[in-house]
Amino acid sequence: MADITRRLGWRHLRGAPTAHIRHHRGGQLLHEGPGLSFWFRALTAALSEVPVDDRELAMTFHARTSDFQDVSVQATVTYRIGDPAVAAARLDFSIDPDTGAWRGAPLEQLGTLLTETAQQHALDVLARTPLSSALVDGVVAVRERIAAGLGAEPRLPDTGIEVVAVRVMALRPEPEVERALRTPAREQIQQEADRATYERRAVAVERERAIAENELDSQIELARREEQLVDQRGTNARREAEEHAAADAVRVEAEAVRSVRLARAEAEGAREVGEARAQAQAAWLQVHADVDVATLHALTGTRLAENLPHIDSVTVSPDVLTGLLSRLGAPE
């Protein structure tokens, strides 16, 4: 909207760079162009302001597919007024000289023209497309058809309008149909999730089984090694007992041999001692056999005296002395 200032019956207009201003007075064009600034009289001036910037027109409309399903289309058309003079001549872009506001609603007229034209081409392509194909490829098809239709529409150049771009954001069925269409996909997703869960559980069970088998194998191996250890200990104990028995047998045999040898030596010694004693006895007897009786009596007395106990003192009673004297005095 143009900025208009009042000064002593005059008006000053200051336009924006994106607004094309046209100033007529008495049927003659005095000023024309974007971003103008000039003075004018309100009673004689005819002003129009045509925006020349890019504008976004959002539109939502309903259509029906070839299988009689209702869908809603959300699209946006970007356009600009390429020929402001033509647009000002075809549409009412006049502004109030006191406020700078449009007297009519030219942009709404442009929006209606673009929306009806785009909707006509979108309905034409969707009416020959089933719902399943429309939901898959409908966005691209509708966008291309709307862009081509707006580019070939003769009313737009005649109005000075240029279409910059067409975008289709969504093409959606009715909520009930959308829920029905989502159900198989959700079921499939749920089935995939359940299958993934079951597979994960199966993998976990398989891993637990593998771990249990490994533990069981370890226990079996440990028991086998313990059995081998017990067998080895028994073998070692048996071998040790056998070695001890062999050593005891060797020791006993050595003791027996030693005892036999000792007995033999003792017997031999005793025999030799006996023989020596016998020889000595025989020699002694032989010596005494050659000696006379008196000598033997003397030797006997000597031996008897040697074997008598030690006598410190002898007491001779009168009776004993009398007897001895009588014996000594008796004739032989």
C-alpha positions as CSV (number, residue, x, y, z in Angstrom):
1,M,0.0,0.0,0.0
2,A,1.3,3.4,-1.0
3,D,2.3,5.9,1.7
4,I,0.3,9.2,1.2
5,T,0.8,12.3,3.2
6,R,-1.5,15.4,3.2
7,R,0.0,18.9,2.9
8,L,-2.3,22.0,2.4
9,G,-4.6,20.5,-0.1
10,W,-1.9,18.5,-1.8
11,R,-1.0,14.9,-1.4
12,H,2.4,13.3,-1.5
13,L,2.6,9.7,-2.6
14,R,5.6,7.5,-1.9
15,G,5.5,4.1,-3.5
16,A,7.4,0.9,-2.6
17,P,10.1,-0.6,-5.0
18,T,7.8,-3.6,-5.5
19,A,4.7,-1.6,-6.4
20,H,4.1,-0.2,-9.9
21,I,2.4,3.2,-9.6
22,R,0.3,4.8,-12.4
23,H,-0.9,8.4,-12.1
24,H,-3.5,9.8,-14.5
25,R,-4.9,13.3,-14.6
26,G,-7.5,14.3,-17.1
27,G,-7.0,11.0,-19.0
28,Q,-3.3,11.6,-19.4
29,L,-0.6,9.4,-17.8
30,L,1.7,11.6,-15.8
31,H,3.7,9.2,-13.7
32,E,4.3,5.5,-14.1
33,G,6.8,3.1,-12.6
34,P,7.9,1.3,-9.3
35,G,9.0,3.2,-6.3
36,L,7.8,6.6,-7.4
37,S,7.5,9.7,-5.2
38,F,5.5,12.8,-6.3
39,W,2.9,15.4,-5.3
40,F,-0.6,15.4,-6.7
41,R,-4.1,16.9,-6.1
42,A,-6.6,14.4,-4.8
43,L,-9.6,15.8,-6.8
44,T,-7.9,15.5,-10.2
45,A,-5.7,12.4,-9.8
46,A,-6.5,8.8,-10.7
47,L,-4.0,6.5,-9.0
48,S,-3.4,2.7,-9.4
49,E,-0.9,0.5,-7.6
50,V,0.0,-2.8,-9.1
51,P,2.3,-5.1,-7.1
52,V,5.2,-6.6,-9.2
53,D,6.7,-8.9,-6.5
54,D,6.4,-12.6,-6.5
55,R,3.3,-13.8,-4.6
56,E,2.4,-17.1,-3.1
57,L,-1.2,-18.3,-3.6
58,A,-2.1,-21.3,-1.4
59,M,-5.1,-23.3,-2.6
60,T,-6.9,-26.4,-1.3
61,F,-9.6,-28.1,-3.3
62,H,-11.3,-31.5,-3.5
63,A,-11.4,-33.9,-6.4
64,R,-12.7,-37.3,-7.2
65,T,-10.6,-40.2,-8.7
66,S,-11.7,-42.6,-11.3
67,D,-12.9,-45.1,-8.7
68,F,-15.1,-42.4,-7.1
69,Q,-12.9,-41.7,-4.1
70,D,-12.7,-38.1,-2.8
71,V,-9.2,-36.6,-2.3
72,S,-8.0,-33.2,-1.2
73,V,-5.2,-31.4,-3.0
74,Q,-3.0,-28.9,-1.3
75,A,-1.0,-26.8,-3.7
76,T,0.8,-23.4,-4.0
77,V,1.2,-21.3,-7.1
78,T,3.9,-18.6,-7.2
79,Y,3.1,-15.8,-9.7
80,R,3.9,-12.2,-10.5
81,I,2.3,-9.4,-12.6
82,G,4.7,-9.1,-15.5
83,D,2.8,-6.4,-17.3
84,P,1.5,-3.9,-14.8
85,A,-0.1,-1.7,-17.5
86,V,-2.2,-4.6,-18.8
87,A,-3.1,-5.8,-15.3
88,A,-4.2,-2.3,-14.4
89,A,-6.3,-2.1,-17.5
90,R,-8.0,-5.5,-17.0
91,L,-8.4,-5.4,-13.2
92,D,-9.2,-2.6,-10.7
93,F,-5.9,-1.7,-9.0
94,S,-7.1,1.9,-8.3
95,I,-6.2,3.2,-4.8
96,D,-7.9,5.9,-2.6
97,P,-5.9,9.2,-2.9
98,D,-6.4,9.9,0.8
99,T,-5.5,6.5,2.3
100,G,-3.6,4.6,-0.4
101,A,-5.8,1.5,0.0
102,W,-7.2,-0.4,-3.0
103,R,-10.8,0.5,-3.8
104,G,-11.5,-3.1,-4.9
105,A,-10.0,-6.5,-4.3
106,P,-7.8,-7.2,-7.4
107,L,-5.6,-9.8,-5.7
108,E,-8.7,-11.8,-4.8
109,Q,-9.8,-11.8,-8.4
110,L,-6.3,-13.0,-9.5
111,G,-6.4,-15.7,-6.8
112,T,-9.8,-16.9,-8.0
113,L,-8.7,-17.0,-11.6
114,L,-5.5,-19.0,-10.7
115,T,-7.3,-21.3,-8.3
116,E,-10.1,-22.1,-10.7
117,T,-7.7,-22.7,-13.6
118,A,-5.4,-24.9,-11.5
119,Q,-8.4,-26.8,-10.0
120,Q,-9.8,-27.5,-13.5
121,H,-6.6,-29.1,-14.7
122,A,-6.1,-31.1,-11.4
123,L,-9.7,-32.4,-11.6
124,D,-9.1,-33.4,-15.2
125,V,-6.0,-35.5,-14.4
126,L,-7.4,-37.0,-11.2
127,A,-10.7,-38.0,-12.8
128,R,-8.8,-40.5,-15.0
129,T,-6.6,-41.8,-12.2
130,P,-7.5,-44.5,-9.6
131,L,-7.0,-43.8,-6.0
132,S,-4.0,-46.1,-5.6
133,S,-2.1,-44.5,-8.5
134,A,-3.1,-41.0,-7.4
135,L,-1.6,-41.6,-3.9
136,V,1.6,-42.9,-5.4
137,D,2.2,-40.7,-8.5
138,G,-0.6,-38.1,-8.2
139,V,1.5,-35.4,-6.7
140,V,3.9,-35.3,-9.6
141,A,1.2,-35.8,-12.2
142,V,-1.0,-33.0,-10.7
143,R,1.9,-30.6,-10.4
144,E,3.0,-31.1,-14.0
145,R,-0.6,-30.9,-15.3
146,I,-1.3,-27.6,-13.4
147,A,2.0,-26.1,-14.5
148,A,1.3,-27.0,-18.1
149,G,-2.3,-25.8,-17.9
150,L,-1.5,-22.5,-16.4
151,G,1.3,-22.0,-18.9
152,A,-1.2,-22.6,-21.7
153,E,-4.0,-20.6,-20.3
154,P,-4.6,-17.5,-22.5
155,R,-6.3,-15.5,-19.9
156,L,-3.2,-15.1,-17.8
157,P,-1.0,-13.3,-20.3
158,D,-4.0,-11.2,-21.3
159,T,-4.2,-10.2,-17.6
160,G,-0.4,-9.6,-17.4
161,I,0.2,-12.6,-15.0
162,E,3.2,-14.8,-15.2
163,V,3.3,-18.1,-13.3
164,V,6.7,-18.6,-11.7
165,A,6.3,-22.1,-10.0
166,V,3.7,-24.7,-9.0
167,R,4.1,-26.9,-6.0
168,V,1.8,-29.6,-4.8
169,M,2.4,-30.4,-1.1
170,A,-0.1,-33.2,-0.5
171,L,-2.8,-35.3,-2.0
172,R,-4.8,-37.1,0.7
173,P,-7.9,-39.2,0.7
174,E,-10.8,-39.0,3.1
175,P,-9.9,-39.8,6.8
176,E,-11.8,-43.1,6.7
177,V,-10.2,-44.2,3.5
178,E,-6.8,-43.1,4.7
179,R,-7.2,-45.2,7.9
180,A,-8.4,-48.1,5.9
181,L,-5.4,-47.8,3.6
182,R,-3.0,-47.4,6.5
183,T,-4.3,-50.6,8.2
184,P,-2.6,-53.1,5.8
185,A,0.6,-51.2,6.0
186,R,0.4,-51.0,9.8
187,E,-0.4,-54.7,9.9
188,Q,2.6,-55.4,7.7
189,I,4.8,-53.2,9.8
190,Q,3.5,-54.9,13.0
191,Q,4.1,-58.2,11.4
192,E,7.6,-57.2,10.5
193,A,8.1,-55.9,14.0
194,D,6.8,-59.1,15.5
195,R,9.0,-61.2,13.2
196,A,12.0,-59.1,14.2
197,T,11.1,-59.6,17.8
198,Y,10.7,-63.3,17.3
199,E,13.9,-63.5,15.4
200,R,15.7,-61.5,18.1
201,R,14.2,-63.8,20.8
202,A,15.2,-66.9,18.6
203,V,18.7,-65.5,18.4
204,A,18.8,-64.9,22.1
205,V,17.5,-68.4,22.8
206,E,20.1,-69.8,20.3
207,R,22.8,-67.9,22.0
208,E,21.6,-69.1,25.4
209,R,21.5,-72.6,24.1
210,A,25.1,-72.2,22.7
211,I,26.2,-70.8,26.0
212,A,24.6,-73.7,27.9
213,E,26.1,-76.2,25.6
214,N,29.5,-74.6,26.0
215,E,29.1,-74.7,29.8
216,L,28.0,-78.3,29.6
217,D,30.9,-79.2,27.3
218,S,33.2,-77.4,29.8
219,Q,31.7,-79.4,32.7
220,I,32.1,-82.7,30.7
221,E,35.6,-81.8,29.8
222,L,36.3,-80.9,33.4
223,A,34.8,-84.2,34.6
224,R,36.8,-86.1,32.1
225,R,40.0,-84.4,33.2
226,E,39.1,-85.1,36.8
227,E,38.5,-88.8,35.9
228,Q,41.9,-88.8,34.2
229,L,43.4,-87.1,37.3
230,V,41.8,-89.8,39.6
231,D,43.1,-92.5,37.3
232,Q,46.5,-91.0,37.2
233,R,46.5,-90.6,41.0
234,G,45.5,-94.3,41.3
235,T,48.2,-95.3,38.9
236,N,50.7,-93.2,40.7
237,A,49.6,-94.6,44.1
238,R,49.7,-98.2,42.7
239,R,53.1,-97.6,41.2
240,E,54.3,-96.0,44.5
241,A,52.9,-99.0,46.4
242,E,54.5,-101.4,44.0
243,E,57.8,-99.5,44.3
244,H,57.5,-99.6,48.1
245,A,56.6,-103.3,48.1
246,A,59.6,-104.0,45.8
247,A,61.8,-101.9,48.0
248,D,60.5,-103.7,51.1
249,A,61.0,-107.1,49.4
250,V,64.5,-106.0,48.5
251,R,65.1,-104.8,52.0
252,V,63.6,-108.0,53.5
253,E,65.6,-110.1,51.2
254,A,68.7,-108.2,52.1
255,E,67.9,-108.5,55.8
256,A,67.3,-112.2,55.3
257,V,70.6,-112.6,53.4
258,R,72.3,-110.6,56.0
259,S,70.7,-112.6,58.8
260,V,71.6,-115.9,57.1
261,R,75.1,-114.7,56.6
262,L,75.2,-113.5,60.2
263,A,73.9,-116.8,61.4
264,R,76.4,-118.6,59.3
265,A,79.1,-116.4,60.6
266,E,78.0,-116.9,64.2
267,A,77.6,-120.6,63.6
268,E,81.0,-120.7,62.1
269,G,82.4,-118.6,64.9
270,A,80.7,-120.8,67.5
271,R,82.0,-123.9,65.7
272,E,85.5,-122.5,65.6
273,V,85.2,-121.4,69.2
274,G,83.9,-124.9,70.2
275,E,86.7,-126.5,68.2
276,A,89.2,-124.2,69.9
277,R,87.8,-124.9,73.3
278,A,87.7,-128.6,72.5
279,Q,91.3,-128.5,71.4
280,A,92.2,-126.4,74.5
281,Q,90.3,-128.9,76.7
282,A,91.9,-131.8,75.0
283,A,95.3,-130.2,75.4
284,W,94.5,-129.4,79.0
285,L,93.4,-132.9,79.6
286,Q,96.4,-134.2,77.8
287,V,98.7,-132.1,80.0
288,H,96.9,-133.3,83.2
289,A,97.1,-136.8,82.0
290,D,100.9,-136.6,81.9
291,V,101.2,-135.1,85.4
292,D,101.3,-137.1,88.6
293,V,98.6,-137.1,91.2
294,A,100.4,-134.9,93.7
295,T,100.8,-132.2,91.1
296,L,97.2,-132.5,90.1
297,H,96.3,-132.1,93.8
298,A,98.5,-129.0,94.0
299,L,96.9,-127.5,90.9
300,T,93.5,-128.3,92.2
301,G,94.3,-126.5,95.4
302,T,95.7,-123.6,93.5
303,R,92.6,-123.4,91.3
304,L,90.4,-123.7,94.4
305,A,92.3,-121.0,96.1
306,E,91.9,-118.8,93.0
307,N,88.2,-119.3,93.1
308,L,87.8,-118.7,96.8
309,P,86.3,-115.4,97.9
310,H,88.6,-112.7,99.4
311,I,89.1,-113.3,103.2
312,D,90.0,-110.3,105.3
313,S,90.4,-112.2,108.6
314,V,90.1,-115.8,109.8
315,T,88.9,-116.7,113.2
316,V,90.0,-120.2,114.4
317,S,88.1,-121.6,117.2
318,P,89.7,-124.0,119.6
319,D,87.6,-126.8,118.3
320,V,88.8,-126.3,114.8
321,L,92.3,-125.9,115.8
322,T,92.2,-129.1,117.9
323,G,90.8,-131.0,114.9
324,L,93.5,-129.7,112.6
325,L,96.2,-130.5,114.9
326,S,94.9,-134.0,115.5
327,R,94.9,-134.6,111.8
328,L,98.3,-133.2,111.3
329,G,99.7,-135.4,114.2
330,A,97.9,-138.5,113.1
331,P,100.1,-141.1,111.4
332,E,99.6,-141.8,107.7
